[in-house]
Amino acid sequence: MALDFSGQNLRGRNFKGQDLAGANFSYADIRGANFTNANLTGANFSHAKAGLQRRWAIGLVIISFLLSGLSGFLWAVNGYLVSLIFDSKLDNQIGGWITLIVLIVFFFVTICQGIAAGLGVFAVTIAFLVAAVTGNIIFTAGAAAFALAFAVALAFAVALAFAFALAFAFVFAFALAFAVAGAFAVAGAFAVAGAFAVAGAFAEAGAFAEAGAFAEAGAFAVAVAVAGAVAVAGVGTLFNIYISWRAMKGDKKHSLVRNIAVTFAATGGTSFRGADLTGANFTQATLKSTDLRNTILICSRWHQAKMLDRVRPGSTYLQNSQVRQLLITGQGQDKNFYREDLRGINLKKANLADASFIRADLSEANLQDADLSRAKLKQTQLDATDLTGATLTGAYIEDWGITNTTKLHGVRCEYVFMRLPTKEDPDPLRKPDNKQEVFADGDFADFIKPIFDTLDLYHNQGVDPRAIAIAFKNLAENHPEAELEIVAMEKRGDDKLLLRAKTAAGSDKSQLSAEYFDDYNQLKALSQSQQLLLVEKDKRIISLENMVDTALKQPKFYTQGDTNMSDISGINIEGSSNVSGIAGNSSIANLGTISGNVSIALNQLPDATDAEKPGIKELLSQLQDAIIQSTYLSEEDKTEALEQVNTLAEAGKNPQESTKQKTAKTAITMLKGIFTGLPAVASLVESTNKLLPAIAKLFGLG
């Protein structure tokens, strides 16, 4: 029986690693609670209050106040360094001007490109100054000026590193903590900044005075130093607050700042790290300062959740501000989710009309009763996605990646478009073709759902129809549990053939393919008389041989189904269904489906451990994108190439096994054949010249 914690005070409780599936935490106070690695499948956290306990919040406010003062002091020091422009010594003036110039460049670069780019300015400046001093580069002002300039730049860089990190933490803590404490911290930041600025300026001025630096300047130089320190401290504090505010608004340029702030503020908060939150309900829950790293969030419910932008999301879909807003409001109309990883997202009853999900991954997502009217679903991955009751009228489904696990029951759809619209053709490839006709209830699912779980047997050189017929018959007899059933034949090029056979769920396609081609290659080596001895009078083999021969002579697809457009007589192999012919371009495995299969296979591969050294997964992903985006490959060639990428992805699960290496070698060879003859200017050629050798090396082939 599921546990009931509804309405209870669970602050600071430890539930680490516990099985709490289906538990009820509605209206509970779970601030500071630890759910690390817990099983919370189907748990109810609606109206729960997560985040920091009071003592942690107060502690963060105090720390933020102190750090803000330190930040102000560091800015004051930099202000003093700028004021050296008015010093009587030329060396000091050079140092002051260098500091001012670097400051201005830093402000500009940071605002336009982010903190990482801004700090890069310092790296370049320091590197130059180090080279100037160590290389004994002497300007008219002498080497001492450069030494001073180096010291100034170094001090400034250190000051800014502290100032930014601390100011960010202050601003975010203020946003999360109690209003009174936060207001006190803000006021204190400016007060301490000003006080430390003046004190720091006088201290520095005194130090230089003892050394004789201000002997001639007198009171005017001190006044200038103080004024400069206060001015730069004020500008620096405002600059820190502006950058922090932009970061918390989700500005991607300042994502580093946001990550630091979130990490700081989530310390001591509610932790779901590594927990399984599949199907968990967070409706109207307060989730500030919550750690959700490495959690499983399949079909989790976030409707009207509060402060979802203040969680530590890790690599989950919650890291995207637009996605968070969609989950909270359920309103995604006319939004663009291009290439977003939305696997497992819960968008039940969401308004997604006119939204774009081009090349997005919606696998395992809950789209029950969602409105996807006119949505762009080109190459969208929908493996195991629940579209029950969804509205798809007017959707653009070019090359979308549905599978046999995609749920289409009760889909409401009057018509769809098989291509994206253009100015010349706003209604491309409408289905049904008759614009006065619409799908009846239930017709769309029957129309669109293709045949899956297929074994693809690709023959690329010297196709021998009789050897194919015998080898396939032998395979069907040796593996009756696979329930092999030919569903398609496709001629590719002048002397290539793809034979596609439906298989039972769970069949080992790799083993079946290897066994088939071992047999086929042996049969192909036999003389015609020897082959005839094997055929004898077996009508099944003769019939299949005729089918293959016909397919090689006509650019048609032969598909399984109840159709009267039969071009050839049927064939039964070990109880398989009849095979009928359909002319035209009705390929059962379109580009989107194959691309989807590739993406699914790639997702099962491990990520590279070194970001600078891409692994098999990353290299194959780049190759997949290059193939899809190529304007020189035909759709048939793209399909063929992606099939080989899928083969490499499957082999990549165990790249050091000898059988997998052989498979990879064959696939790479076939890819090279497909790309042969492309124009030298084609970007795909440039990509593959780099990618294929790198892939081969990871398989131990080069």
Order of alpha helices (4+ residues) and beta strands (2+ residues): alpha-alpha-alpha-alpha-alpha-alpha-alpha-beta-beta-alpha-beta-beta-beta-beta-alpha-beta-alpha-beta-beta-alpha-alpha-alpha-beta-beta-alpha-alpha-alpha-alpha-alpha
